[in-house]
Amino acid sequence: MDSLETNGEVRQRKDKKYEISNTSEKDLKTKDEKNKSNGKVIGLIFVSLLLDLLAFTMILPLLPSLLDYYDKKEGNSNTIYTWLLHAIQRFQKLTGAPDRFSSVLFGGALGSMYSFLQFLTSPIVGSLSDAYGRKPMLLICLIGIAISHGLWSYASTFSLFVLARFIGGLSKANVSLSMAVVTDASNEKTRARGMDKRTPLSLSLSKAIDFISPWHLLRFTAVKNLTAHQNKVLSRLGLIYFIYLFIYSGLEFTITFLTHHTFGYTAMQQGKMFLVIGFIMAVLQGGAARRLSARGAERAAKLALILTPFSFICVAFAAVQRPPIFSPLVWLWAGLVLFAVSTAFAVSCMTALATTQAAGAGRGAALGALRSLGALARAAGPLLASAVYWCSGAATTYTIGSIVLILPAVMLVKLKTH
């Protein structure tokens, strides 16, 4: 009997071991399948964002030439272009601004409209995705972007061009949605919330106020369960981020007008210029920026903000007819290289710094608030910088901008995150 009982116990143990091993193998296979599926999702998101980024940046070197084209075609007709032109001419008479910079304000207005629409729609579309799912809202945004680019390709009139940019700005919420999809796909805890469960629409839309009101954004009220120190750090970091992007985006936007009016760059030459800048940024972001630790990201962000004023001082020298030491072209490219290096680390490292101040459940809200602040800054910055450029010229604009950019650099250096 004892031997039979012993044999039975041995068989039971073997059966249990077999069941456990079989279950673990099934779990491993399931995890592998999920990882492959998540990898495909993240890959598709990456490709869509890359194509969208290329299409978005494509317009920057073409914008001065496009505005010159519409000026020649519609300058004497009764259209939206002439209405804006008359408004600018009235402002010219009041300020005594030169006629040759009239296209700058057009570009600033269009850039601001695009970013402001993104600022308004991103939190609302995000709330709708909480209620109805990420996939349908992302598809709607991508369809809107495709329609925008399609209209732009056939935009023989300025009105159609503005309509294309308007639709594109409304559809630009695909970036924040893509971030949410990647978070859902890569995080076991949030995957079910993103793909199965739905938040009531009324509750979801009420949270969107936290991402539209500048006061709420700067106080990071959307991020819950923060300590007093974390909330103070995030609020100060948000203010630094806003001031930096407000000035930086305006100066970045007007570079195309500087190279077009001062150096006579064609659209092809400007495209090559942005290709060099993009290549430097891609190498640095892909190689160094993403490998930084939390402490390393903080140091890199501080260094990037310190370098930024120097980059635009170089560009200011490039706008002078007889700059000291080097030729204007050398000063221009020195500024562009410093611009690319600082840009590669500034935004990404400040974003990484913000995530360290929020718990896992609150990181999405922290990033959302930071992104909304960035969109608002990019909406106002190009318009102001274009107006200053238009009234005072390139050298004055970049000099003033570089001086103001010292402020966020000093604020970040003094910020105590621990």
VOGU-230511 format. One record per residue (C-alpha): residue in three letters; x, y, z. Coordinates in steps of 0.5 Angstrom, whole numbers, plus 500, padded with zeros to 3 digits. Layout:
alaXYZ
...
END
This chain:
met500500500
asp506505502
ser509504495
leu503505491
glu501511495
thr508513494
asn508512486
gly501516486
glu504522490
val510521485
arg505521479
gln501527482
arg507531482
lys510529475
asp503531473
lys503538476
lys510539474
tyr507538467
glu501542468
ile506548470
ser511547465
asn505547460
thr502553462
ser509557463
glu510555455
lys503557453
asp504564457
leu511565454
lys508564447
thr502569449
lys507574451
asp511573445
glu505574440
lys503580444
asn510583444
lys510582436
ser503585435
asn506591440
gly512591436
lys508592429
val503597432
ile509601434
gly512600428
leu506603424
ile506609429
phe513610427
val512610420
ser506614420
leu509620424
leu515620420
leu511621414
asp507626417
leu513630420
leu516630413
ala510632410
phe510638415
thr517640415
met517640407
ile513646407
leu518650411
pro523651405
leu517652400
leu513658404
pro517664402
ser516662395
leu509660395
leu507667398
asp511670393
tyr507666388
tyr500668391
asp502675391
lys504675384
lys498671382
glu492674387
gly496681388
asn491685384
ser484681385
asn479681391
thr481675395
ile483673402
tyr490674400
thr489681398
trp484682404
leu490680409
leu495684404
his491691405
ala491689413
ile498689413
gln499695409
arg495699414
phe500696419
gln506698415
lys503706414
leu503706422
thr510703423
gly513705417
ala516698416
pro519696409
asp515693404
arg520687402
phe518684409
ser511683408
ser511676407
val514674414
leu507676417
phe503672412
gly508666414
gly507667422
ala500668421
leu499661418
gly504658422
ser501660429
met494658426
tyr496651425
ser499650432
phe493654435
leu489649432
gln493643434
phe493646441
leu485646441
thr484640438
ser489635441
pro486635448
ile479634445
val480629440
gly484625446
ser478625450
leu474623445
ser479617444
asp478615451
ala470615450
tyr470611443
gly477608442
arg484610440
lys484607433
pro477610430
met480617432
leu487616430
leu484614423
ile480620422
cys486624424
leu490621419
ile485622414
gly484629415
ile492630414
ala491626408
ile486631405
ser490637408
his496635403
gly492633398
leu488640398
trp495643398
ser498639392
tyr492642388
ala492649392
ser492654386
thr489659390
phe491662397
ser484661399
leu485653398
phe492653401
val489656407
leu484651408
ala489646407
arg493648413
phe486649417
ile484642416
gly492640417
gly492644424
leu485640426
ser488633424
lys494634428
ala492631434
asn495625431
val501626435
ser498626442
leu494620440
ser500616437
met503617444
ala497614447
val497608443
val504607444
thr503607451
asp497603451
ala501597447
ser507597451
asn504598458
glu500592461
lys497596466
thr494601461
arg493597455
ala486594457
arg484601459
gly486604452
met483598448
asp477595452
lys474600457
arg471606455
thr471613459
pro464616459
leu464622454
ser462628459
leu467626464
ser472625459
leu471632456
ser471635463
lys478633463
ala480637457
ile479644460
asp486642464
phe489642457
ile486648454
ser486653460
pro493656460
trp493657468
his491650469
leu497648464
leu502652468
arg499649475
phe499642472
thr492640475
ala491634470
val496631474
lys494627480
asn497625487
leu503630486
thr507632492
ala508639493
his515639491
gln513635485
asn508640483
lys513646484
val518643480
leu513641474
ser510648474
arg517651474
leu519646468
gly513648465
leu514655465
ile521654462
tyr519650457
phe513655455
ile518661455
tyr523657451
leu519654446
phe515661445
ile522665443
tyr525659440
ser519657435
gly519664433
leu526665431
glu526658428
phe520660423
thr523666421
ile530663419
thr527661412
phe525668411
leu532670413
thr536665408
his530667402
his531675403
thr538676405
phe542670402
gly537668396
tyr536661398
thr532657393
ala527652395
met532647394
gln537650397
gln533651404
gly531644403
lys538642403
met539646409
phe534643413
leu536636411
val543637414
ile540640420
gly535634421
phe541629420
ile545632425
met539632430
ala537625428
val544622429
leu544626436
gln537624438
gly538617436
gly545616439
ala546620445
ala540623447
arg536616448
arg541613452
leu542618457
ser540617465
ala535621468
arg541625471
gly544626464
ala538628461
glu538634466
arg545636465
ala544635457
ala537640458
lys541645461
leu547645456
ala542645451
leu538651453
ile545655455
leu547653447
thr541656444
pro542663445
phe549663442
ser546659436
phe541665435
ile547670436
cys551667430
val545668426
ala544675428
phe551676426
ala549673419
ala544678418
val549684418
gln552686412
arg559686415
pro560682421
pro566681425
ile571676424
phe567671419
ser563672413
pro555672414
leu555665411
val560662416
trp556665421
leu549663419
trp552655418
ala555656425
gly549658428
leu545653424
val549647427
leu549650434
phe541650433
ala541643431
val545640437
ser541644442
thr535642439
ala536635439
phe537635446
ala533641449
val525638448
ser527631449
cys531632455
met526637458
thr520632457
ala524626460
leu525631466
ala518632467
thr516624467
thr521623473
gln517628477
ala510624476
ala508617478
gly507612473
ala499613472
gly500621472
arg506621467
gly501621461
ala498627464
ala504630465
leu506629458
gly500632455
ala500638459
leu507639457
arg505638450
ser499643450
leu504648453
gly509647447
ala503648442
leu501654445
ala508657445
arg509655438
ala502658436
ala504665439
gly511665438
pro512665430
leu507671430
leu510675434
ala517674432
ser515675424
ala512682427
val518684430
tyr522681424
trp518685419
cys518691423
ser525691426
gly529687421
ala533680422
ala539682426
thr535686431
thr530680432
tyr535675433
thr539679438
ile533680442
gly531673442
ser538670444
ile538675450
val531673452
leu533666451
ile538667457
leu532667462
pro530660461
ala537657461
val538661468
met531658470
leu533651469
val540651471
lys537654478
leu531649478
lys532644484
thr529637482
his531633488
END
